[in-house]
Amino acid sequence: MAARQHDERSRKIVHLAFGCGALALRYLLWWQAAVVAAAALAFNLVILPRVAGQLYRPGERPRSVGSGIVLYPASVLLLIVVFHDRLDIAAAAWAILAVGDGMATLVGRRIGRGGLPWNPEKSLAGTLALFVCGGVAGAAVAWWCRPNVAPQPEVWFSIAAPLVAALVAAFVETIPIKLDDNISVPASAAAALWALSLVRAELVWPAVLTGGQATVLATAANVVVAWVGYRAGMVTSAGALTGAAIGVTITMTTGWSGWTLLMATFLAASISSRLGLRRKTLLGIAEERGGRRGPENAIANTGLAAVAALLAVSTLHRDLALLAFVTALAAGGSDTIASEIGKAWGRRTYLVSTFRRVAPGTSGAMSLEGTLAGVVGAAVLGAIGAAGGLIPQTAIVAVVAGATIGALAESVLGATLEAPGILNNDMLNFLNTAIAASAAMCVAGLLS
């Protein structure tokens, strides 16, 4: 029997229709919802390939765990399990995946003209469709599921948070990587929703008023630093603007102590990129643009720290948020130090996933010299954070432990997922800071 021809439109209609299941989360207990999602996963694995072969794209193996049709219900199941006490978050992220990602493909294929500058395969029309359609659907479903959450989320969260989450997911979806949208979209949307669920409205306005008084000085200081960095060849023009924006955010939320730590991180990364530049250039492993940092580098290495800084003034978890802030910067800075020192002076470089000796600069590779330099760098940056009163001195151990765990995790992911293009270096750097911050908070909890 001849294989049925693939029908992308039908696939996306099913993709959209499956999102209606999010409405049921208003009435189901989390374990009941998990059972239904598990049943859907089993159906897509076993039965769907037999009855709807036209839904599978050319070259897609129907029963493969890497198939989008399998990853979709798997992601929904994971959302329900992880956010079992906040089914409104699971429902909103599900709706953003179903409606936002589904409409992005349909709209992008129909009216999309030209690609985005950083990803020619993604159109502005499709990205806007994900944001608008996903945000509206997410807000509607989050509002619908409010009665099934105790205590009920604040009204602003149900309306505004899904819109922000859809915006984050729309941006992540444009990153030129091969990570399946059925993973990246719900994961980024759920992370944004979770972070916003910690925000307390009564803390935001005082923070805005307090920060507003220092806006002019903070802006001036960061613009000057960005201009100097650009003139010194440390950053590109776009990188300078992005870095200045992040710097203003951090200064207004963590004060000049946070700004000092940010500058120390920036200098450590920029200087280490130039160490041994001649050797790295000869080996073909020098940083692009002669070591100039672009906007993607700024977001990857300091974006999570900026989010943590915002949470420090808008949630009831200021101490943990500041620990995450310091660790994220220490992890980003120490990882760059370890990588650049390893490429410049590492004698033996090993692939962390197999312990096989490889050439310097290989993704996922580590050297003794680079690793030690990274640990020292994390300790120094953690000490700067403690000296500025951001964290207690006893938390430096948690910072170093978190940065080390993040670096190891990044090396494993780099060794396995970067070569096939599933993740790129910037995504790895961002995940490094996220894992490091999470690990540091866990370590601090164990030591307290």
RACOR-V333264 format. One line per field, one symbol per residue. ss: DSSP state (H for helix, E for strand, - for the rest). phi: phi as a letter, one per 40 degrees, with the letter a starting at -180 (. if undefined). Layout:
ss = ???
phi = ???
//
This chain:
ss = -------HHHHHHHHHHHHHHHHHHH---HHHHHHHHHHHHHHHHH-HHHH-HHH------------HHHHHHHHHHHHHHH----HHHHHHHHHHHHHHHHHHHHHHHHH----E--E----HHHHHHHHHHHHHHHHHHHHHHHHH------HHHHHHHHHHHHHHHHHHH-------HHHHHHHHHHHHHHHHH---HHHHHHHHHHHHH-HHHHHHHHHHHHHHHHH---E-HHHHHHHHHHHHHHHHHHHHHHHHHHHHHHHHHHHHHH--HHHHHHH----HHHH-E-HHHHHHHHHHHHHHHHHHHH---HHHHHHHHHHHHHHHHHHHHHHHHHHHH---EEE-----EE------EEEHHHHHHHHHHHHHHHHHHHH-----HHHHHHHHHHHHHHHHHHHHHHHHHH------HHHHHHHHHHHHHHHHHHHHHHH-
phi = .cccccbcccccccdcccccccccccbccccccccccccccccccbcddcbacccccdgccdcccccdcccdccccdcdcccbccbcccdcccccccccccccdcccdccbcbgccdcaccbbccccccccccccccccccccccdccbbccccdcccccdcccccccccccccccbcccccbccccccccccccccccbdccccdcccccccbccccccccccccccccccgcbcccccccccccccdcccbbgccccccccccccccccccccgcccccccgbcccfggccccccccccbccccccccccbbbcbcccccccccccccccccccdcccccccbccbbbcccbgccbcdgccgcbbcccccccccccccccccccccgcbcccccdccccccccccccccccccbbcdcgcbbcccccccdcccccccccccccccc
//
